[in-house]
Amino acid sequence: MDESYLKKMAKDWHGGTVYGIMSACTASPLCIEAAMLASKKKGLPVLVEATSNQVNQFGGYTGMRPADYFSFVKTIAEKAGMPMENVILGGDHLGPQPFKNEAEGAAMKKAEDLVYEYAAAGFSKIHLDTSMRLASDDRGARLPDEIIAERALRLAQSAVAGFKEYKSRCREARMPVFVIGSEVPVPGGSQEAAEGIEITKPEDLDATVNAFKSAFVKNGLDEVWDNVIGVVVQPGVEFGDTELHLYNPEKAKRLLDSIRKYAPIVFEGHSTDYQTPLCLKHMVHDGICILKVGPGLTFYQREAIFALSAIEKELLQKTGKAFSAFPEVLEKSMLDNPTDWEKYYHGTPEEQYLKRKYSYSDRCRYYLPQPEVVKALEALIANLSGLDIPITVLSQFMPIQAFKVRTGEIGKDPHSLIISRITDLIDEYLFALASK
């Protein structure tokens, strides 16, 4: 499937045909597989995105560069029976985010190299994010739209250069589509969600769009501007550790109405994790056609794995066979390497313990690729694969999946059970994305 699906979706919304797409922002193979299987079942394309923290020219926290992630997703697609032409591959928060503690010169050079690698690897959706202050910026002042746009221009030029390299290898390739925005929610949710959030003002949206358009067109990037299909704003949707701001269309009405003058651009919604299906459907109706979900996917995956760990203990505790101890292994990995959670989880030791396991922000996803955690999951799946899980035990810990087993929808093997639990969330999005 060519990448113009997103352009068509944006044009259709402005023409009165309303539908959207879920963006699975994740490096979890189980979550990607679930998204592909659910989309394939509905006859829809799947949008899978890597963030600049997950995947970059230095490997990110997954150890993958953009070309590696492309191959990684392709392997999962082959397993799921999803043709790659039906896979839209995106790069999320591409810019100086991983390098923001450096001065502009160094940070932007690395950001340019990052975007080049994504485009050269064949990614067909590029989110240009230069909204963050760098070490050399004034920390006490808002970053002007003109500076944000000028930095995004540099990244767009790198994307064009990278795309030219990719097109030299794949002649049928088309220019990527782009998403812009200066009021971009931080990756993974905000720790200030409980304190309230400020909805983007229509005048700020106007300033953003005009600044980006001016920078791109004046510098000969008309083709890039013509491929801008989305803008990121804050419509009042966010989450923290346990806090959740549900979408309220009345509060965002002025902002939502203002997108109509920028056809064929629509809104891209970040931090849509944990919204209700009805909230998600209202968002698509109001022009927030790209719904990004990241931590929510691995939150559901973690729920499934923890439930299977409890089942494992029930079934093995009288046998003398060793448990996988997945929750304990994950906890130890997080305590041994606290970099990816200690700045985010505050409170007493007891509160931090609960947040490490159950926070909406799901910082434990950063530890899923760790060798010891991978080994524990493999042990859990191996232990349960050799057992016939009693339906009554499954019902205690995974009641939704137990019902699906009883109706013959899924099997009782641990892989199917994990995929099914993740799909519970994905199905909520697919309900919201439908045109009717």
Residue pairs with C-beta under 8 A, 6 or more apart in sequence:
1 45
1 83
1 85
1 86
1 87
1 88
2 85
2 174
3 88
3 124
3 125
3 174
3 176
3 177
4 174
4 177
5 21
5 45
5 88
6 21
6 47
6 88
6 125
6 177
6 229
6 230
6 290
7 177
7 227
7 229
7 264
9 19
9 20
9 21
9 229
9 266
9 289
10 229
10 230
10 263
10 264
10 265
10 266
10 289
11 263
11 264
12 18
12 19
13 19
13 20
13 266
13 287
13 289
14 260
14 263
14 264
14 266
17 435
18 284
18 285
18 435
19 284
19 289
19 433
19 434
19 435
20 283
20 284
20 288
20 289
20 290
20 291
20 432
20 433
21 44
21 45
21 47
21 88
21 289
21 290
21 291
21 433
22 35
22 47
22 291
22 292
22 293
22 426
22 429
22 430
22 433
23 47
23 48
23 49
23 90
23 92
23 268
23 290
23 291
23 292
23 293
24 31
24 32
24 35
24 46
24 47
24 48
24 49
24 293
24 294
24 297
24 426
25 49
25 50
25 51
25 92
25 292
25 293
25 294
26 32
26 48
26 49
26 294
26 297
26 298
26 365
27 50
27 54
27 55
27 62
27 64
27 69
27 72
27 369
28 297
28 298
28 301
28 365
28 368
29 72
29 76
30 301
30 418
30 419
30 422
31 297
31 298
31 301
31 422
32 48
32 73
32 76
33 76
33 79
33 80
33 419
34 297
34 419
34 422
34 423
34 426
35 46
35 48
35 297
35 426
36 46
36 48
36 76
36 77
36 80
36 82
36 87
37 80
37 82
37 419
37 423
38 423
38 426
38 427
38 430
39 45
39 46
39 82
39 86
39 430
40 46
40 80
40 81
40 82
40 86
42 430
44 430
44 433
45 86
45 87
45 88
46 82
46 86
46 87
46 88
47 88
47 90
47 125
47 290
48 73
48 87
48 88
48 89
48 90
49 89
49 90
49 91
49 92
49 125
49 127
49 292
50 60
50 64
50 66
50 69
50 90
50 91
50 92
51 60
51 91
51 92
51 93
51 187
51 294
52 60
52 91
52 92
52 93
52 94
52 95
52 97
52 98
52 114
52 129
53 60
53 61
53 93
53 97
53 98
53 187
54 60
54 61
54 62
54 64
54 69
55 62
55 64
55 65
55 66
55 68
55 69
55 91
56 65
56 66
56 98
56 114
56 117
57 65
57 66
57 110
57 113
57 114
57 117
58 65
58 98
59 65
60 98
61 340
61 366
61 369
62 69
62 369
63 369
64 72
65 117
65 121
66 91
66 117
66 118
66 120
66 121
66 123
67 117
67 120
67 121
69 89
69 121
70 89
70 121
70 122
70 123
73 87
73 89
74 84
74 87
77 83
77 84
77 87
88 124
88 125
89 122
89 123
89 124
89 125
90 123
90 124
90 125
90 126
90 127
91 115
91 118
91 123
91 125
91 126
91 127
92 127
92 129
92 187
92 292
93 127
93 129
93 184
93 187
94 111
94 114
94 115
94 118
94 126
94 127
94 128
94 129
94 155
95 111
95 114
95 115
95 128
95 129
95 130
95 131
95 132
95 151
95 152
95 155
96 102
96 107
96 108
96 110
96 111
96 130
96 132
96 134
96 151
97 129
97 132
97 187
98 110
98 114
99 106
99 107
99 110
99 111
99 134
100 107
100 132
100 133
100 134
100 135
101 135
102 110
102 134
102 135
103 134
103 135
103 136
104 134
104 135
104 136
104 137
105 136
107 134
107 135
108 134
108 151
108 154
111 130
111 151
111 154
111 155
112 154
112 155
112 157
112 158
113 158
115 126
115 128
115 155
115 158
115 159
115 162
116 158
116 159
116 161
116 162
117 162
118 126
118 159
118 162
119 126
119 158
119 159
119 160
119 161
119 162
119 163
119 165
119 166
119 176
120 162
120 163
120 165
120 166
121 162
121 166
122 166
122 170
122 173
123 176
124 174
124 176
124 177
125 176
125 177
125 178
125 179
126 159
126 176
126 177
126 178
126 179
127 178
127 179
127 232
127 268
128 152
128 155
128 156
128 159
128 178
128 179
128 180
129 181
129 184
129 232
130 148
130 149
130 151
130 152
130 155
131 143
131 148
131 181
131 182
131 183
131 184
132 143
133 139
133 143
137 143
143 182
145 182
145 207
145 208
145 211
146 211
146 215
148 182
148 208
148 211
149 182
149 208
149 211
149 212
149 214
149 215
150 215
152 180
152 212
152 215
153 215
153 216
153 219
153 221
156 178
156 216
156 221
156 224
157 219
157 221
159 176
159 178
159 224
160 175
160 221
160 223
160 224
163 173
163 175
163 176
166 173
167 173
175 223
175 224
175 227
176 227
177 227
177 228
177 229
177 230
178 224
178 227
178 228
178 229
178 230
179 228
179 229
179 230
179 231
179 232
179 268
179 290
180 208
180 209
180 212
180 228
180 230
180 231
180 232
181 208
181 230
181 231
181 232
181 233
181 268
182 204
182 208
182 211
183 200
183 204
183 208
183 232
183 233
183 234
184 232
184 270
185 232
185 234
185 238
185 270
185 271
187 294
188 294
188 295
188 361
188 362
188 363
189 238
189 239
189 240
189 271
189 273
189 295
189 360
189 361
190 197
190 238
190 239
190 240
190 271
191 240
191 241
191 344
191 346
191 361
192 240
193 238
193 239
193 240
193 243
193 244
193 245
194 240
194 243
197 234
197 236
197 238
197 245
198 234
199 234
199 235
199 236
199 251
199 252
199 255
200 233
200 234
200 235
200 255
201 254
201 255
202 254
202 255
202 257
202 258
205 231
205 233
205 255
205 258
205 259
206 258
208 231
209 231
209 262
209 265
212 225
212 228
213 225
216 222
216 224
216 225
216 228
217 225
228 265
229 264
229 265
229 266
230 265
230 266
230 267
230 268
230 289
230 290
231 259
231 262
231 265
231 266
231 267
231 268
232 267
232 268
232 270
233 255
233 267
235 247
235 252
235 255
235 256
235 267
235 269
235 283
235 286
235 288
236 245
236 247
236 248
236 251
236 252
237 245
237 246
237 247
237 269
237 270
237 271
237 272
237 275
237 279
237 283
238 244
238 245
238 271
239 245
239 271
239 273
239 274
239 360
239 361
240 360
240 361
241 345
241 355
241 359
241 360
241 361
242 359
242 360
243 360
244 274
244 360
246 275
246 276
246 279
247 275
247 279
247 280
247 282
247 283
249 256
249 282
249 286
252 286
256 267
256 286
256 287
259 265
259 266
259 267
259 287
260 287
266 287
266 288
266 289
266 290
267 286
267 287
267 288
267 289
267 290
268 288
268 289
268 290
268 292
269 283
269 288
269 290
269 291
269 292
270 292
271 292
272 280
272 283
272 288
272 291
272 292
272 293
273 293
273 294
273 295
273 296
273 297
273 299
273 360
274 296
274 299
274 360
275 283
276 428
277 428
277 431
277 432
278 432
280 291
280 428
280 429
280 431
280 432
280 433
281 431
281 432
283 291
283 432
284 291
284 432
284 433
291 429
291 432
291 433
293 425
293 429
295 360
295 361
295 362
295 365
296 360
296 362
296 425
297 422
297 425
297 426
298 362
298 364
298 365
298 368
299 360
299 362
300 421
300 422
300 424
300 425
301 418
301 421
301 422
302 357
302 362
302 364
302 365
303 421
304 398
304 401
304 417
304 418
304 420
304 421
304 422
305 326
305 377
305 380
305 418
306 326
306 327
306 357
307 397
307 398
307 421
308 380
308 384
308 397
308 398
308 414
308 417
308 418
309 323
309 324
309 325
309 326
309 327
309 380
310 397
311 384
311 389
311 393
311 394
311 397
311 398
312 323
312 324
312 380
312 383
312 384
313 323
314 393
315 384
315 387
315 389
315 393
316 322
316 323
316 383
321 383
323 383
324 376
324 377
324 379
324 380
324 383
325 376
326 373
326 376
326 377
326 379
326 380
327 357
329 372
329 373
329 375
329 376
330 357
330 364
330 367
330 373
330 376
331 353
331 356
331 357
332 372
333 367
333 370
333 372
333 373
334 340
334 341
334 356
334 363
334 364
334 367
337 367
337 370
340 363
340 366
340 367
341 355
341 356
341 363
341 364
341 366
344 361
344 363
345 351
345 352
345 355
345 356
345 359
345 363
346 352
347 355
355 363
356 363
356 364
357 364
367 373
368 374
368 377
380 414
381 414
381 415
384 413
384 414
385 413
385 414
388 412
389 412
391 402
391 405
391 406
391 412
394 401
394 402
394 405
394 412
394 417
395 402
395 403
398 417
398 421
400 420
400 421
400 424
401 410
401 417
401 420
401 421
404 410
404 420
405 411
405 412
409 420
410 416
410 417
410 419
410 420
